[in-house]
């Protein structure tokens, strides 16, 4: 068992390490040795991260519809300041998007 304080430290460390996000068009299963998304989009992604509880970090990626107009998004990744991929999640495709829409992807990490 770890204490609540260590859970908080670990969640804070995760939050501090995540520096940027990316979205992509690939949807294959994740290989833990991967260093990039399967099919990176090259689209600019706004990342907002916040602790929602002592041991939970919620990360929100926001992408303007004008950047992904007509595209289907199937993966997202989170990276550190050295551009090392820390998290990759593939999912059923979402889209296509119009220029007036905004795609928001929420990723939650819980330290237990």
C-alpha positions in Angstrom: 0.0 0.0 0.0 1.2 3.5 -0.8 0.1 6.5 1.2 -2.2 9.3 0.0 0.8 11.7 0.1 2.8 9.5 -2.3 -0.2 9.2 -4.6 -0.3 13.0 -4.7 3.4 13.3 -5.4 3.1 10.8 -8.2 0.1 12.6 -9.7 1.9 15.9 -9.5 5.0 14.4 -11.2 2.9 13.1 -14.0 1.3 16.5 -14.4 4.6 18.3 -14.5 6.1 15.9 -17.1 3.3 16.3 -19.7 4.3 19.1 -21.9 2.5 18.7 -25.3 -0.1 16.6 -27.1 -0.6 15.3 -30.6 -3.5 13.7 -32.5 -3.2 11.3 -35.4 -5.1 9.3 -38.0 -3.7 5.8 -37.1 -5.7 3.4 -35.0 -3.5 0.3 -34.5 -3.0 -1.1 -31.1 -0.3 0.6 -28.9 3.2 -0.9 -28.7 4.9 0.2 -25.4 8.2 0.8 -27.3 6.6 3.3 -29.7 8.1 6.7 -29.7 5.6 8.4 -32.1 2.0 8.2 -33.0 1.2 5.7 -35.8 0.1 8.4 -38.2 0.7 11.9 -36.8 -1.5 14.7 -38.1 1.0 17.5 -37.6 -1.9 19.6 -36.3 -1.5 22.2 -33.6 -3.0 21.0 -30.3 -3.8 23.1 -27.2 -3.2 21.1 -24.0 -4.7 22.0 -20.7 -4.0 19.8 -17.6 -5.4 20.0 -14.2 -5.5 17.9 -11.1 -9.1 17.0 -10.4 -8.3 15.3 -7.1 -5.3 14.5 -4.9 -4.4 11.4 -7.0 -6.0 12.2 -10.4 -4.7 14.2 -13.3 -7.0 15.2 -16.1 -5.5 16.3 -19.4 -7.6 18.0 -22.0 -6.5 18.4 -25.6 -8.4 20.9 -27.8 -8.2 21.0 -31.6 -9.9 23.6 -33.8 -12.2 22.0 -36.4 -10.6 24.2 -39.1 -7.3 22.3 -38.6 -9.0 18.9 -39.0 -11.7 19.7 -41.5 -13.0 16.5 -43.1 -10.6 14.3 -41.1 -11.1 11.2 -38.9 -9.0 11.2 -35.7 -8.1 7.8 -34.2 -5.2 8.4 -31.8 -3.8 10.9 -29.3 -0.5 11.1 -27.6 1.1 13.0 -24.7 4.7 14.0 -24.7 7.4 15.5 -22.3 9.5 18.5 -23.0 12.1 16.3 -24.9 9.3 15.1 -27.2 9.3 11.6 -25.6 5.9 9.9 -26.0 4.6 9.2 -22.5 1.1 8.1 -23.4 -0.6 7.0 -26.6 -4.3 6.1 -26.8 -6.0 4.7 -29.9 -9.8 4.8 -30.1 -12.7 4.4 -32.6 -12.5 7.1 -35.2 -14.2 10.4 -34.5 -15.1 12.9 -37.3 -15.2 14.2 -39.9 -15.2 17.7 -38.5 -16.4 21.0 -39.8 -14.5 24.2 -39.5 -16.8 25.5 -36.8 -16.4 22.5 -34.4 -13.8 21.9 -31.7 -12.5 18.4 -30.8 -11.9 18.0 -27.1 -10.2 14.8 -25.9 -10.0 14.2 -22.1 -7.5 11.8 -20.7 -7.5 10.9 -17.0 -4.6 9.3 -15.1 -5.4 8.0 -11.6 -2.6 6.9 -9.3 -3.8 4.1 -7.0 
